[in-house]
């Protein structure tokens, strides 16, 4: 009985406390690394051609995207994680929002597991703070509360957490247990939840499985999980393949708008953890039904090789974006160009481009050194982590 009282009391404090003070004190920290101009540059010059030539993603059923007024609370965009793959689906979805609805209206800042945002190795090709510069927000409770009180952006949420990324190919399209924080925020601020299904991202790195004991060891190095599958051995010989992405055609299928406060007939201060679990379970069930239907319609031929071939012919002058081994150079070169003031597109990867990049960023060579490249990468990641902690 005492335990229930404590649970109810903790929720009462959450629902009655104001987050405005937290937001004012914390928002400047979240915006410290976020660069809208950098985000737009990378989306337009790098992610766009990769999406056009490789992922060929589509948004289905979105219609009019809900325009957020500054006086409104943000919409919570909620979707499933793709298992055992680097989060290329989240990057691609960010581009599709930008492409379709514009930066000011379409941008949604994503809540990302700190294991991804704070680990240099988990930022694509060791580009420091890329997730944060892209608008990513470490998924802590305080940061979530802060995002609910900012006036600019909607919020993208992956409530399965790291477990959703590391669920393994055998559990693809099976939603894992969801954290109920997004429901708590929606109830407190009366902001709508917009669900959507991400389809075919499971095939970015297919037939990869999760081993709990191996993941436990990997977390010592700051890696949330280790995909064990057909690409695992290749990763030892070419470290850049850790970020591998096969050309799965991605679909982002609109689900439904949900108002959790209409699901419960209680004042906020009387809502318990049990109530939250029930609402979260119900939303998860709805999302699973939508995901199953979206998979049935769009997941039967995940690679669409005919489409890939046609895009290769159509974009033959962009074939360097088709070559995965070029991606470390492309990401690093665009990052360098932004800070040097060079906004020109990369029309080719040639020996001069590569040499110039290696001179400016020699660590890039480690991604192409069999076996021995890994110690260099980990040492570099550890050194950067120590510098940040000082």
KARARA-V715134 format. One record per run of one state. SS is the DSSP state (@ for helix, = for strand, . for the rest). FROM is the first residue (numbers start at 1). TO is the last residue. Records with the same first field share a line. If there is no record, write none. Layout:
SS = FROM-TO, FROM-TO
This chain:
. = 1-1, 17-19, 31-35, 56-57, 61-75, 80-87, 102-102, 107-107, 113-113, 118-119, 123-123, 127-129, 134-136, 139-140, 149-153, 158-160, 166-168, 172-180, 190-192, 200-200, 204-208, 210-211, 221-227, 229-231, 238-238, 244-250, 259-259, 263-267, 271-272, 299-304, 315-315, 322-323, 341-350, 361-361, 369-371, 390-390
@ = 2-16, 20-30, 36-55, 88-101, 103-106, 114-117, 120-122, 124-126, 130-133, 141-148, 161-165, 169-171, 181-189, 201-203, 212-220, 232-237, 239-243, 260-262, 268-270, 273-298, 305-314, 316-321, 324-340, 351-360, 362-368, 372-389
= = 58-60, 76-79, 108-112, 137-138, 154-157, 193-199, 209-209, 228-228, 251-258
